[in-house]
Amino acid sequence: MSWRVQVKKKAAKGLLRLPKSVQQALEALAADIRATGPIRGDWPNYSKLSDGSHHCHLNYSYVAVWIVADDEIKIIEVTYVGSRQNAPY
């Protein structure tokens, strides 16, 4: 069973203001997460954060942050997509 990736409302709203290349990078990240899960050591500057969330860089300036909302039914929630200066970590 593959993972389901949901983008939280606030993250989706911010995503629309970002460059198309960043939006496409998030789509690629979501596809990788759907296929193989939330741990993405193959993405640039990936790390698991102390609060249990995960993050990686989409490019030099932008990051994505996600959490495992439900491990049993495999749901991932993207909680932030935006500039790394404003990232919640």
ROLOMI-415694 format. One record per residue (C-alpha): x, y, z; chain; residue number from 1. Coordinates in steps of 0.25 Angstrom, whole numbers. Layout:
BEGIN
<atom <X,Y,Z>,"A",NUM>
...
! end
This chain:
BEGIN
<atom <0,0,0>,"A",1>
<atom <6,14,-4>,"A",2>
<atom <6,26,5>,"A",3>
<atom <-5,37,3>,"A",4>
<atom <1,51,3>,"A",5>
<atom <-8,63,7>,"A",6>
<atom <-4,77,7>,"A",7>
<atom <-10,85,18>,"A",8>
<atom <-18,97,14>,"A",9>
<atom <-8,108,19>,"A",10>
<atom <3,101,12>,"A",11>
<atom <-5,100,-1>,"A",12>
<atom <-9,114,-1>,"A",13>
<atom <6,118,0>,"A",14>
<atom <10,108,-10>,"A",15>
<atom <2,116,-21>,"A",16>
<atom <11,128,-19>,"A",17>
<atom <24,121,-21>,"A",18>
<atom <31,119,-34>,"A",19>
<atom <27,108,-43>,"A",20>
<atom <40,100,-42>,"A",21>
<atom <37,100,-27>,"A",22>
<atom <23,95,-29>,"A",23>
<atom <28,84,-38>,"A",24>
<atom <39,80,-28>,"A",25>
<atom <28,78,-18>,"A",26>
<atom <20,69,-27>,"A",27>
<atom <33,61,-29>,"A",28>
<atom <35,60,-14>,"A",29>
<atom <21,56,-12>,"A",30>
<atom <22,45,-23>,"A",31>
<atom <35,40,-16>,"A",32>
<atom <28,40,-2>,"A",33>
<atom <16,33,-8>,"A",34>
<atom <24,22,-14>,"A",35>
<atom <34,19,-3>,"A",36>
<atom <30,27,10>,"A",37>
<atom <34,39,18>,"A",38>
<atom <49,37,20>,"A",39>
<atom <55,44,8>,"A",40>
<atom <70,43,10>,"A",41>
<atom <71,44,-6>,"A",42>
<atom <66,58,-5>,"A",43>
<atom <76,70,-3>,"A",44>
<atom <78,74,12>,"A",45>
<atom <67,64,17>,"A",46>
<atom <66,62,32>,"A",47>
<atom <57,57,42>,"A",48>
<atom <54,68,52>,"A",49>
<atom <54,67,67>,"A",50>
<atom <38,68,68>,"A",51>
<atom <37,56,59>,"A",52>
<atom <34,64,46>,"A",53>
<atom <43,63,33>,"A",54>
<atom <49,74,24>,"A",55>
<atom <57,75,12>,"A",56>
<atom <61,86,2>,"A",57>
<atom <53,88,-11>,"A",58>
<atom <64,97,-16>,"A",59>
<atom <74,106,-10>,"A",60>
<atom <63,116,-5>,"A",61>
<atom <51,107,-2>,"A",62>
<atom <48,96,7>,"A",63>
<atom <36,86,10>,"A",64>
<atom <33,81,24>,"A",65>
<atom <24,69,26>,"A",66>
<atom <19,60,37>,"A",67>
<atom <14,45,38>,"A",68>
<atom <0,48,42>,"A",69>
<atom <-4,33,42>,"A",70>
<atom <6,22,41>,"A",71>
<atom <-4,11,41>,"A",72>
<atom <-12,16,29>,"A",73>
<atom <0,23,23>,"A",74>
<atom <-4,38,23>,"A",75>
<atom <7,49,21>,"A",76>
<atom <3,64,23>,"A",77>
<atom <11,74,17>,"A",78>
<atom <11,85,27>,"A",79>
<atom <20,96,21>,"A",80>
<atom <25,100,7>,"A",81>
<atom <33,113,6>,"A",82>
<atom <45,120,9>,"A",83>
<atom <56,114,17>,"A",84>
<atom <57,127,25>,"A",85>
<atom <43,125,30>,"A",86>
<atom <42,110,32>,"A",87>
<atom <36,106,45>,"A",88>
<atom <48,98,51>,"A",89>
! end
